[in-house]
């Protein structure tokens, strides 16, 4: 917007932003004008980062913040992925007593139990005899979708369509399964928990388990939907 297009502010009062741009427009030295533009840009960038952090800490997804700013999902991940991870950790972190006794067994959190129930339902609907990573992925996409998956722009409908279309048991070949077996998935999740030296099985750990094998159905689904598996794992970690 040039000087002739921008409304001029009164000398006293008026919009502070208009006054700043008016000062830049009337600066005779172009070098000095550019320095002022750079200073304004830095102030706006700092203000934007503060407000993005506030929004993420309030539970607003990175994708939604990007829509407010008119920034693509990929650009938001590059620019504010660190803030998204920090906000998610702040929302989910529960301080542990300093004198807590050593963990003697794994605890499946209530949120992870809900994910497992949904994953079993997804496997049953697909006629699969065992719960696998793709069913965990679908479970975590059920509303409200996990923030990491929501930020990646994955929808339940697209993921389910791809997984069912690639499954040999889908459609006419689906079998009537009373209750798909989830033991193998829990064993893999336990190994994942041990490798991370944590005493809890959480939704995030279940998703990490689902994505551990780059050639498994969950990872292939991400690739088909244009999502980088390694970036998603980094977000979860």
Long-range contacts (C-beta under 8 A, 24 or more apart in sequence): 49-80, 49-83, 52-80, 52-83, 53-83, 53-86, 53-87, 56-80, 56-83, 56-84, 56-86, 56-87, 56-88, 57-87, 57-90, 57-91, 59-91, 61-147, 61-150, 61-151, 62-147, 62-151, 63-150, 63-151, 63-153, 73-151, 73-152, 73-153, 76-151, 77-151, 77-231, 81-235, 84-147, 84-151, 84-235, 85-235, 88-147, 88-148, 103-199, 105-199, 106-190, 106-193, 106-199, 106-200, 106-201, 107-199, 107-200, 107-201, 108-200, 108-201, 109-200, 109-201, 109-202, 109-203, 111-202, 111-203, 112-200, 112-201, 112-202, 112-203, 112-205, 112-206, 115-139, 115-140, 115-203, 115-206, 116-182, 116-185, 116-186, 116-206, 118-142, 119-182, 119-185, 119-206, 120-179, 120-180, 120-182, 122-160, 123-177, 123-180, 124-177, 124-179, 124-180, 126-163, 126-164, 126-167, 126-169, 126-170, 126-174, 127-169, 127-170, 127-173, 127-174, 127-175, 127-176, 127-177, 128-167, 128-169, 128-177, 128-180, 129-175, 129-177, 129-180, 129-181, 130-180, 130-181, 130-182, 130-184, 130-185, 131-180, 131-181, 131-182, 131-184, 131-185, 132-184, 132-185, 132-210, 132-216, 132-217, 132-218, 133-185, 133-209, 133-210, 133-211, 133-212, 133-213, 133-216, 133-217, 133-218, 133-219, 134-163, 134-210, 134-216, 134-217, 134-218, 134-221, 135-180, 136-185, 136-206, 136-207, 136-209, 136-210, 136-218, 137-163, 137-207, 137-210, 137-218, 137-221, 137-222, 138-163, 140-203, 140-206, 140-207, 146-203, 146-204, 146-207, 148-204, 148-207, 148-232, 148-235, 148-236, 149-207, 149-232, 151-235, 152-227, 152-232, 153-227, 154-222, 154-225, 154-227, 158-225, 159-221, 159-225, 162-221, 162-224, 162-225, 163-217, 163-221, 166-217, 166-220, 166-221, 167-217, 185-209, 188-212, 204-236, 207-236, 208-233, 208-236, 208-237
